[in-house]
Amino acid sequence: MLSFNRLNQNNQFPPKLASFLTVAFKLSSQSHPPLLAKIHTERIARIINDHPFPEQPLQPTLCQHVSPAVLSTCFVEDVLGRLFAAHSNGLKAFEFFKFCLHQSQFCLSSDAIEKTLHILARMRYFNSAWELLDEVRRMHPSLLTLKSMSILLSKIAKYQSYEDTLEAFGRMDNDIFLGRKFGIDEFNVLLRAFCTHRKMKEARSVFQKMHARFSPNTKTMNILLLGFKESGDVTAVELFYHEMVKRGFKPNSITYNIRIDAYCKKGCFGDGLRLLEEMERANCIPTLETITTLIHGAGVARNTTMARKLFDDIRLRNLLPDAGAYNALMSSLIRSKDLKSAISLMDEMDEKHVNPDGVTYHTMFLGLMKLNGIEGVTELYHNMIERNFVPKTRTVVMLMKFFCENRRVDLGLSLWGYLVEKGYCPHGHALDLLVTGLCSRGLVHEAFDCSKQMLERGRHMSEAAFRMLERFLLQADDMENLRKLDQMIKRLQSVLPASRGHAIGITASSDI
């Protein structure tokens, strides 16, 4: 049996308390204000996420539950952060943002703008994103930042064309960021939008066209170097590095970190260590990121002895290991099938008060799936739930697939319920896996309930999941629930942008 340190951090409250939480927040600010603020934030985020969309308008609900007495900049930022983490429908988050924007006692912040923009852009609601920028430009132009520009340009570069991205950059220059002269910082944002998504042909083109207008700096060259690294081409990284030096740019610690990472990810750990020595000779002080990258590289090379030495040397360099450093060593141990040491390392994180993050859990789950099986995964899953930790989307999908493939659809249903209870809207791929697992075991009603919860929260279900559920509902002669799904899907289609692979509801050929 695996042994994990268990923390009893259950901050759940009985439903009867919900009705007076707003009052409690106002009256009890002198005792435990951070806890009460967190409770109120989670409650409002859950109300927004659970609100039936688009059947009912959100604004009246917000008027009922969001008291002017608790409306603050920090509160709005925290709610938007929860909505982002919960994968909430972007239009509902935008409604909350607009509601707060027009409250006289609310002081808008750049962080609130950026979070709302990120939620909208991630779901490709570009028209709403431009609407948000236009409104902020009219009311609070000084709050528009390079980060807000980067968020939108990055998603446009990812989902739209090269020409669309350049047009968006021009629109920001001419219409949105009025009174601001675009310089090298804005140019670097545009380059990063392409490089982040490995679109190096486009990045090169932009650089050639526009570098005369914007005088490049070391950050510009590092962004391009990072793009070549993300493309997985070590040769291109080194060629561009030498081009960078020839142009007269002096490498800094970021430059070396990129080159080291490029070699480490290709399994060339020796070259990574060589660059560390070169870095130190150049009087570039290695950072925690540098050492973490090398620990990961040692793991890729299956050199756990060196991974442990590098980890132990962190404190000798007057640095403190964070979750990222622990994760790198944990990954190295698991790659070498030393699961016992990896589990001990997670216990050490508890002892050192280093909180595990999403990568920690993903790494451990992956190792347990490969080396221990369902028993170990189940114990860590319950450990995670006890900590009230909500995993990232890729971990949710990985767990859902593992549970369903190992005939533990009950755990898959438990994970779904946990996420919904926490106010999160699970990813569509997780629903696909769960619907398949439930239907194959005859649990059609449960599959219908999960799909309904997804649609109620303003998120599409996939065409594949709907067709499977449709087939089983037809076999069960459950026309009422099938029609309910069809109506909800078509209501969503009337307000949400169409996307490939989403359900379109009952077709004319369906035999109902």
Secondary structure, DSSP 8 states (H G I E B T S, - for coil): --------------GGGGGGHHHHHHHTTTSSHHHHHHHHHHHHHHHHHHS-TTTS-SHHHHHHH--GGG--HHHHHHHHHHHHHTT--HHHHHHHHHHHHT-TT----HHHHHHHHHHHHHTT-HHHHHHHHHHHHHH-GGG--HHHHHHHHHHHHHHS-HHHHHHHHHHIIIIISTT----HHHHHHHHHHHHTTT-HHHHHHHHHHHTTTS---HHHHHHHHHHHHHTT-HHHHHHHHHHHHHTT----HHHHHHHHHHHHHTT-HHHHHHHHHHHHHTT----HHHHHHHHHHHHHTT-HHHHHHHHHHHHHTT----HHHHHHHHHHHHHTT-HHHHHHHHHHHHHTT----HHHHHHHHHHHHHHT-HHHHHHHHHHHHHTT----HHHHHHHHHHHHHTT-HHHHHHHHHHHHHTT----HHHHHHHHHHHHHTT-HHHHHHHHHHHHHTT---BHHHHHHHHHHHHHTT-HHHHHHHHHHHHHHHTTS---TTB-----TT---
